[in-house]
Amino acid sequence: MAKEDKFADEMLTDDELDQISGGTLQESADDSHYLNDLLYGKPGQCDQYGKTSVYFKERVRDEIKTAWSSLGITCSMISFHGNKYEYAGQEISRRRAYEIAWERAGRNPSDLPPSWGT
């Protein structure tokens, strides 16, 4: 009798897939929503996108990177490892990128919700 693969008919949910891929798609989709709100009516504003658009459309990924760049932050979208954020030549955490963007957009740093960018 052949060994049966008990996972052959199972599919991963989007949440499970995000855990495996390091969250890159969800991070980038969430970033687009954050940057859209933060830069509303300002140069560099990007649209709001979901994971599917981020995955399939290079134009969408470029738009998100451009929005980060307008705030002096470099965002590299690295498959299977999550996004990498840099500011002033130094690698920073996603949370720190959100804080810097918030401040550079003229917002009060203490008003940044604690869960954003985590």
SULBEL-V919479 format. One record per residue. N is the residue number from 1. SS is DSSP state (a for helix, b for strand, c for the rest). OMEGA is omega in degrees with one decimal (999 if undefined). NEAR is the number of other C-alpha atoms within 10 Angstrom. Layout:
# SULBEL-V919479
n=N ss=SS omega=OMEGA near=NEAR
n=N ss=SS omega=OMEGA near=NEAR
This chain:
# SULBEL-V919479
n=1 ss=c omega=-178.7 near=3
n=2 ss=c omega=177.0 near=4
n=3 ss=c omega=-177.3 near=5
n=4 ss=c omega=176.9 near=7
n=5 ss=c omega=-174.2 near=7
n=6 ss=c omega=-179.8 near=7
n=7 ss=c omega=-173.5 near=7
n=8 ss=c omega=-176.3 near=7
n=9 ss=c omega=-178.4 near=6
n=10 ss=c omega=176.4 near=7
n=11 ss=c omega=177.1 near=9
n=12 ss=c omega=173.1 near=9
n=13 ss=c omega=176.9 near=8
n=14 ss=a omega=-179.8 near=12
n=15 ss=a omega=178.1 near=10
n=16 ss=a omega=178.4 near=11
n=17 ss=a omega=178.0 near=13
n=18 ss=a omega=179.4 near=18
n=19 ss=a omega=179.7 near=14
n=20 ss=a omega=-175.3 near=13
n=21 ss=a omega=178.2 near=15
n=22 ss=c omega=176.0 near=16
n=23 ss=c omega=-174.9 near=20
n=24 ss=a omega=-177.2 near=24
n=25 ss=a omega=-179.7 near=26
n=26 ss=a omega=177.0 near=22
n=27 ss=a omega=-177.9 near=20
n=28 ss=a omega=177.0 near=26
n=29 ss=a omega=178.0 near=23
n=30 ss=a omega=177.3 near=18
n=31 ss=a omega=-178.5 near=23
n=32 ss=a omega=178.4 near=26
n=33 ss=a omega=178.9 near=16
n=34 ss=a omega=-177.1 near=21
n=35 ss=a omega=176.8 near=22
n=36 ss=a omega=179.4 near=20
n=37 ss=a omega=-175.8 near=14
n=38 ss=a omega=-175.0 near=19
n=39 ss=c omega=-176.5 near=19
n=40 ss=c omega=178.3 near=13
n=41 ss=c omega=-179.2 near=10
n=42 ss=c omega=175.6 near=12
n=43 ss=c omega=178.8 near=11
n=44 ss=c omega=-178.9 near=19
n=45 ss=c omega=175.5 near=21
n=46 ss=c omega=177.4 near=26
n=47 ss=c omega=176.8 near=17
n=48 ss=c omega=-175.8 near=18
n=49 ss=c omega=174.0 near=19
n=50 ss=c omega=-177.0 near=16
n=51 ss=a omega=-177.2 near=17
n=52 ss=a omega=178.6 near=11
n=53 ss=a omega=178.9 near=15
n=54 ss=a omega=-177.5 near=22
n=55 ss=a omega=-170.9 near=16
n=56 ss=a omega=-171.2 near=10
n=57 ss=c omega=177.9 near=10
n=58 ss=a omega=178.6 near=11
n=59 ss=a omega=179.4 near=11
n=60 ss=a omega=178.3 near=21
n=61 ss=a omega=178.4 near=21
n=62 ss=a omega=-180.0 near=15
n=63 ss=a omega=178.4 near=17
n=64 ss=a omega=178.1 near=27
n=65 ss=a omega=178.7 near=21
n=66 ss=a omega=177.9 near=19
n=67 ss=a omega=176.5 near=26
n=68 ss=a omega=-177.8 near=25
n=69 ss=a omega=179.2 near=16
n=70 ss=c omega=178.8 near=17
n=71 ss=c omega=177.2 near=20
n=72 ss=c omega=-177.4 near=16
n=73 ss=b omega=175.6 near=23
n=74 ss=b omega=177.6 near=22
n=75 ss=b omega=174.8 near=23
n=76 ss=b omega=179.2 near=15
n=77 ss=b omega=-173.6 near=19
n=78 ss=b omega=-179.4 near=13
n=79 ss=c omega=175.8 near=13
n=80 ss=c omega=-178.8 near=14
n=81 ss=c omega=-175.5 near=13
n=82 ss=b omega=-179.0 near=20
n=83 ss=b omega=177.2 near=18
n=84 ss=b omega=-177.4 near=16
n=85 ss=b omega=178.1 near=21
n=86 ss=b omega=176.9 near=19
n=87 ss=b omega=179.9 near=17
n=88 ss=c omega=176.5 near=9
n=89 ss=c omega=-178.7 near=9
n=90 ss=b omega=174.2 near=10
n=91 ss=b omega=-178.9 near=15
n=92 ss=b omega=177.7 near=16
n=93 ss=c omega=177.0 near=16
n=94 ss=a omega=178.4 near=20
n=95 ss=a omega=179.8 near=15
n=96 ss=a omega=176.4 near=16
n=97 ss=a omega=178.0 near=23
n=98 ss=a omega=179.7 near=23
n=99 ss=a omega=-179.7 near=22
n=100 ss=a omega=179.1 near=19
n=101 ss=a omega=-179.9 near=24
n=102 ss=a omega=-179.4 near=21
n=103 ss=a omega=-178.2 near=16
n=104 ss=a omega=176.6 near=14
n=105 ss=c omega=175.6 near=14
n=106 ss=c omega=179.3 near=10
n=107 ss=c omega=176.9 near=14
n=108 ss=c omega=-176.6 near=11
n=109 ss=a omega=-178.4 near=14
n=110 ss=a omega=179.6 near=10
n=111 ss=a omega=179.8 near=10
n=112 ss=c omega=179.7 near=14
n=113 ss=c omega=-173.9 near=9
n=114 ss=c omega=-177.4 near=10
n=115 ss=c omega=-176.7 near=7
n=116 ss=c omega=177.4 near=13
n=117 ss=c omega=178.5 near=17
n=118 ss=c omega=999 near=10
